[in-house]
Amino acid sequence: MKLCRLIIECCFIAGICTIPLQAQYQSAGSVSYQHLLLDYDARSVGMAGASVAVPGNSIGVFANSALPASVKRMEALVGYQLVLDGVWGAPLGISRRFPGVGVITVALQGLTSGNIEVVEEGLDHEPLYTGRSAYDQYISSGISLSRAFLNNQLHAGITLRGLYRRLNASPETYSSKAIAFDLGVQYFLMSDRLVLGAVVRNAGMEVSSFVEGTTYPLPLMFEAGVSYVPRYLSSVRLALDVNKIRGEYAGFEPGLEVEIYPRVLFARFGYAFSQSDLSEQFKKFSGDQDENYQKSNWSTLCTGIGIRTGMQQVKIQVDIGLEFRVSWLPPSPVVSALVEF
């Protein structure tokens, strides 16, 4: 009975935390630590996730471990993402350059469901309010090393993470642990106007789980991207990422960043779609569309703005991203802030 109760409550809380993910990720119920698939960088969110080949700084470490290699001094980052009402996540980190070694970044990211009232099925399938509450929390802490090679033409980085999940289903509390690592590279061409990038994310395994002897794989992701600044349109950077998550459709993330005021104000736009969405669009053009088809990606059109400013030796960057999702989900705001000092 205790095991059955655990499974029911785990599914209940996991379902709350992965409602948005299930729209895009078919394997949301068969992999662990789905929060690793969320994008915590508002700049990346504004471009629909196109960030692997976009030059950046330490806040991009969650998308590509090579991005902090451009850090010159020390950077501190913080952010906030509202996934659903009561479900939110946040990153926190700091980067510093060490001569002869590279840039070391220590970062933390998490996701919480908040307190949720546990409702069971009563007589005649009526909801039975138990008076108990539960919450589900994910926490990831990691350390990254990134550095530049070939006269700053090649940036490479690696991240090692410890993952922890805590399920409080009063009066019991359960936990699971995992380890994961990321690898990322960026290659700069044509005076940095053309950038190629590639990453492997969430490679690792679950060390312990809620039920002894039962573990789930992590959401392993391969992603490659390219970004380009046209010679005669230097205020615009075009970007495209293509990714493949374990057990999922291939995803496409085209985006662009427009420099409205030089080095100060930026506008961003993007649109995310999957291989399945693309196939369905071709069917629509041929008159063979499925009227009941639902877009597989939970995010569609994305937009955002970025502001950079400075005071003496301190530089500040604030980015805001907004994801417009499938029709039954409200837009999701993401805010990132970075201070260089």
C-alpha positions as CSV (number, residue, x, y, z in Angstrom):
1,M,0.0,0.0,0.0
2,K,2.8,2.4,0.9
3,L,4.5,1.8,-2.5
4,C,1.2,2.3,-4.4
5,R,0.6,5.6,-2.5
6,L,4.2,6.7,-3.3
7,I,3.7,6.1,-7.0
8,I,0.3,7.9,-7.1
9,E,1.7,10.9,-5.3
10,C,4.9,11.0,-7.3
11,C,2.8,11.0,-10.5
12,F,0.6,13.7,-9.2
13,I,3.4,16.1,-8.3
14,A,5.5,15.2,-11.3
15,G,2.5,15.9,-13.5
16,I,2.1,19.4,-12.0
17,C,5.8,20.2,-12.6
18,T,5.8,18.8,-16.1
19,I,2.5,20.0,-17.5
20,P,4.3,22.4,-19.8
21,L,6.9,19.8,-20.7
22,Q,4.4,17.2,-21.7
23,A,3.2,19.3,-24.6
24,Q,6.7,19.2,-26.1
25,Y,8.4,16.2,-24.6
26,Q,6.8,12.9,-25.2
27,S,9.1,11.2,-22.8
28,A,8.2,13.5,-19.9
29,G,7.0,10.6,-17.9
30,S,9.9,8.2,-18.6
31,V,12.9,10.5,-17.9
32,S,14.0,12.2,-14.8
33,Y,15.0,15.8,-14.0
34,Q,12.9,17.3,-16.8
35,H,13.6,20.8,-15.4
36,L,17.1,20.6,-17.1
37,L,15.2,21.2,-20.4
38,L,13.9,24.6,-19.3
39,D,15.8,27.6,-20.6
40,Y,16.8,29.9,-17.8
41,D,18.6,32.5,-20.0
42,A,16.1,35.3,-21.0
43,R,18.3,36.2,-23.9
44,S,18.0,32.7,-25.3
45,V,14.3,32.6,-24.5
46,G,13.7,35.7,-26.5
47,M,15.3,33.9,-29.5
48,A,13.2,30.8,-29.0
49,G,16.2,28.9,-27.6
50,A,18.7,29.8,-30.4
51,S,21.8,30.2,-28.2
52,V,24.4,27.5,-28.9
53,A,26.2,29.6,-31.5
54,V,25.5,33.1,-30.2
55,P,28.4,34.8,-28.5
56,G,27.5,35.4,-24.8
57,N,28.7,35.4,-21.3
58,S,28.4,33.4,-18.1
59,I,24.6,33.4,-18.0
60,G,24.7,31.2,-21.1
61,V,26.5,28.4,-19.3
62,F,23.2,26.5,-19.0
63,A,22.8,26.3,-22.8
64,N,26.5,26.0,-23.8
65,S,29.4,25.4,-21.4
66,A,31.7,27.2,-23.7
67,L,30.0,30.6,-23.4
68,P,31.7,31.8,-20.2
69,A,35.1,31.6,-22.0
70,S,34.6,35.2,-23.0
71,V,34.4,36.5,-19.4
72,K,37.2,39.0,-18.8
73,R,36.9,39.7,-15.0
74,M,34.1,38.4,-12.7
75,E,30.4,38.0,-13.4
76,A,27.5,37.3,-11.1
77,L,24.2,36.2,-12.5
78,V,20.6,35.7,-11.2
79,G,17.3,35.0,-12.9
80,Y,13.7,34.0,-12.5
81,Q,11.3,32.0,-14.6
82,L,7.5,31.6,-14.1
83,V,6.5,28.2,-15.6
84,L,3.0,28.1,-14.3
85,D,1.1,29.7,-11.5
86,G,2.9,28.4,-8.4
87,V,5.6,26.6,-10.5
88,W,8.8,28.7,-10.9
89,G,12.5,28.3,-11.3
90,A,15.6,30.4,-10.8
91,P,19.4,30.3,-11.7
92,L,22.2,31.7,-9.6
93,G,25.9,31.8,-10.4
94,I,29.3,33.4,-10.4
95,S,32.2,33.3,-12.9
96,R,35.8,34.3,-12.6
97,R,38.8,34.2,-15.0
98,F,41.9,32.5,-13.7
99,P,45.1,33.2,-15.7
100,G,46.5,30.1,-17.3
101,V,43.5,28.0,-16.3
102,G,40.4,29.6,-17.9
103,V,37.0,30.7,-16.6
104,I,35.5,28.8,-13.7
105,T,31.7,29.1,-13.2
106,V,29.8,27.9,-10.2
107,A,26.0,27.9,-10.8
108,L,22.8,26.7,-9.2
109,Q,19.4,26.2,-10.8
110,G,16.2,25.0,-9.4
111,L,12.5,24.4,-9.9
112,T,9.7,24.2,-7.3
113,S,6.0,23.4,-7.5
114,G,5.1,25.2,-4.3
115,N,2.7,23.7,-1.9
116,I,-0.1,21.8,-3.6
117,E,-3.1,20.2,-1.9
118,V,-3.3,16.5,-2.3
119,V,-6.7,15.4,-3.7
120,E,-7.6,11.7,-3.9
121,E,-10.4,9.9,-5.7
122,G,-13.4,9.4,-3.4
123,L,-16.7,7.6,-3.8
124,D,-18.4,7.9,-7.3
125,H,-15.1,9.3,-8.6
126,E,-15.7,12.5,-6.6
127,P,-12.6,14.5,-5.5
128,L,-11.6,13.8,-1.8
129,Y,-9.8,16.7,-0.2
130,T,-7.3,15.1,2.2
131,G,-6.1,18.3,4.0
132,R,-2.5,17.3,3.2
133,S,-0.2,19.3,1.0
134,A,2.8,18.2,-1.1
135,Y,5.6,19.8,-3.1
136,D,8.2,18.8,-5.6
137,Q,11.6,20.4,-5.9
138,Y,14.5,20.1,-8.3
139,I,18.0,21.5,-7.5
140,S,21.1,21.3,-9.7
141,S,24.5,22.6,-8.7
142,G,27.4,22.6,-11.0
143,I,30.9,23.8,-11.8
144,S,32.2,24.6,-15.2
145,L,35.5,25.2,-16.8
146,S,35.8,27.0,-20.1
147,R,38.7,28.6,-22.0
148,A,39.7,29.9,-25.4
149,F,42.1,28.2,-27.9
150,L,43.6,29.0,-31.3
151,N,44.0,32.7,-30.7
152,N,40.5,33.0,-29.3
153,Q,39.0,31.4,-32.3
154,L,37.8,28.3,-30.5
155,H,35.9,28.3,-27.2
156,A,35.3,25.0,-25.3
157,G,33.8,24.2,-21.9
158,I,32.7,21.4,-19.7
159,T,30.2,21.3,-16.8
160,L,29.8,18.8,-14.0
161,R,26.5,18.8,-12.1
162,G,25.0,17.2,-9.1
163,L,21.3,16.8,-9.2
164,Y,18.8,16.4,-6.4
165,R,15.1,16.0,-6.3
166,R,12.9,16.1,-3.1
167,L,9.3,15.1,-3.0
168,N,7.4,16.0,0.2
169,A,4.2,13.9,0.3
170,S,3.3,14.5,3.9
171,P,3.9,12.7,6.2
172,E,6.6,11.0,4.0
173,T,9.5,12.6,2.2
174,Y,11.4,11.0,-0.7
175,S,14.4,12.0,-2.6
176,S,16.6,11.1,-5.6
177,K,20.0,12.0,-6.8
178,A,21.9,12.0,-10.1
179,I,25.1,13.2,-11.8
180,A,25.4,14.8,-15.2
181,F,27.9,16.6,-17.4
182,D,27.7,19.0,-20.4
183,L,30.3,19.6,-23.2
184,G,30.2,22.6,-25.5
185,V,32.2,24.4,-28.2
186,Q,32.0,27.5,-30.3
187,Y,34.1,28.3,-33.4
188,F,34.4,31.9,-34.6
189,L,34.9,32.8,-38.3
190,M,34.9,35.9,-40.5
191,S,35.9,38.3,-37.6
192,D,33.3,36.7,-35.3
193,R,30.4,37.5,-37.7
194,L,29.9,33.7,-38.3
195,V,29.8,31.4,-35.3
196,L,29.3,27.6,-35.2
197,G,28.4,25.8,-32.0
198,A,27.6,22.4,-30.7
199,V,26.7,20.9,-27.2
200,V,26.0,17.6,-25.5
201,R,23.8,18.3,-22.4
202,N,22.5,16.1,-19.5
203,A,24.8,13.2,-20.1
204,G,24.8,11.1,-16.9
205,M,22.7,8.9,-14.8
206,E,20.3,8.7,-11.8
207,V,22.3,7.4,-8.8
208,S,19.3,6.9,-6.5
209,S,15.5,7.2,-6.9
210,F,12.3,7.2,-5.0
211,V,11.8,3.5,-5.4
212,E,14.9,1.3,-4.7
213,G,16.1,-0.5,-7.7
214,T,14.3,1.7,-10.2
215,T,16.1,4.5,-12.0
216,Y,15.2,6.6,-15.0
217,P,17.5,8.1,-17.7
218,L,18.3,11.8,-17.9
219,P,17.0,14.0,-20.8
220,L,20.1,13.7,-22.9
221,M,20.3,16.4,-25.6
222,F,22.5,17.0,-28.7
223,E,22.3,20.5,-30.1
224,A,24.1,22.3,-32.9
225,G,23.7,25.8,-34.1
226,V,25.0,28.6,-36.3
227,S,24.7,32.4,-36.1
228,Y,25.6,35.1,-38.6
229,V,25.9,38.9,-38.8
230,P,25.4,40.0,-42.5
231,R,28.2,42.3,-43.7
232,Y,25.8,45.1,-44.7
233,L,23.4,44.6,-41.8
234,S,25.7,44.7,-38.8
235,S,23.0,45.4,-36.3
236,V,21.3,42.0,-36.8
237,R,22.4,38.6,-35.8
238,L,20.6,35.6,-37.3
239,A,20.7,32.3,-35.5
240,L,19.4,28.7,-35.9
241,D,19.7,25.8,-33.4
242,V,18.7,22.2,-34.2
243,N,18.4,19.8,-31.3
244,K,17.6,16.2,-30.6
245,I,16.4,15.1,-27.1
246,R,16.4,11.4,-26.1
247,G,13.2,9.9,-27.4
248,E,11.9,13.1,-28.9
249,Y,11.4,14.7,-32.3
250,A,14.2,16.9,-33.7
251,G,13.6,20.5,-32.8
252,F,14.3,23.7,-34.8
253,E,14.8,27.1,-33.2
254,P,15.4,30.0,-35.6
255,G,15.8,33.5,-34.0
256,L,17.3,36.9,-34.4
257,E,18.7,39.7,-32.3
258,V,18.5,43.3,-33.4
259,E,20.8,46.0,-31.9
260,I,18.4,49.0,-31.6
261,Y,20.9,51.3,-29.9
262,P,24.6,50.3,-30.2
263,R,25.8,48.1,-27.3
264,V,22.9,49.3,-25.1
265,L,19.4,48.2,-26.3
266,F,18.5,44.9,-28.1
267,A,15.3,43.3,-29.4
268,R,14.9,39.6,-30.0
269,F,12.5,37.3,-31.8
270,G,12.2,33.6,-32.5
271,Y,9.9,30.7,-33.3
272,A,10.3,27.1,-32.1
273,F,8.9,24.1,-33.9
274,S,9.6,20.4,-34.2
275,Q,10.2,17.9,-37.0
276,S,6.6,16.7,-36.4
277,D,5.2,20.2,-36.8
278,L,7.2,20.7,-40.0
279,S,5.8,17.4,-41.4
280,E,2.3,18.4,-40.5
281,Q,2.8,21.8,-42.3
282,F,3.8,20.0,-45.5
283,K,0.7,17.8,-45.2
284,K,-1.4,21.0,-44.9
285,F,0.1,22.4,-48.1
286,S,-0.8,19.2,-49.9
287,G,-4.3,19.2,-48.5
288,D,-3.7,16.1,-46.3
289,Q,-3.6,17.8,-42.9
290,D,-4.8,16.2,-39.7
291,E,-7.6,18.5,-38.3
292,N,-6.9,17.2,-34.8
293,Y,-3.2,17.8,-34.8
294,Q,-1.8,19.7,-31.9
295,K,1.6,21.5,-32.1
296,S,4.2,19.4,-30.3
297,N,6.2,22.3,-29.0
298,W,5.0,24.0,-25.8
299,S,6.5,27.3,-26.9
300,T,5.9,29.0,-30.3
301,L,6.6,32.6,-30.9
302,C,9.1,34.1,-28.5
303,T,10.3,37.7,-28.0
304,G,12.4,39.7,-25.7
305,I,14.5,42.8,-25.0
306,G,18.0,43.3,-23.5
307,I,19.6,46.4,-21.8
308,R,23.3,46.8,-21.1
309,T,24.7,49.7,-19.1
310,G,27.6,50.5,-16.9
311,M,28.7,52.6,-14.0
312,Q,32.5,53.1,-13.7
313,Q,34.0,49.6,-13.5
314,V,30.6,47.9,-13.1
315,K,28.7,46.6,-16.1
316,I,25.0,45.5,-15.8
317,Q,23.0,43.5,-18.3
318,V,19.2,42.8,-17.9
319,D,17.3,40.6,-20.3
320,I,13.6,39.9,-20.4
321,G,12.1,37.0,-22.5
322,L,8.5,36.0,-23.1
323,E,7.4,32.6,-24.5
324,F,3.9,32.5,-26.1
325,R,2.9,28.9,-25.7
326,V,0.3,26.5,-27.1
327,S,-3.3,27.9,-26.7
328,W,-4.0,26.3,-23.4
329,L,-1.0,27.7,-21.6
330,P,-0.4,31.3,-20.6
331,P,2.8,33.2,-21.8
332,S,5.8,32.5,-19.6
333,P,8.1,35.4,-18.6
334,V,11.8,34.9,-17.9
335,V,14.1,37.5,-16.4
336,S,17.9,37.4,-16.3
337,A,20.4,39.9,-14.7
338,L,24.1,39.9,-14.9
339,V,26.7,42.1,-13.2
340,E,30.3,42.3,-14.3
341,F,32.8,43.8,-11.8
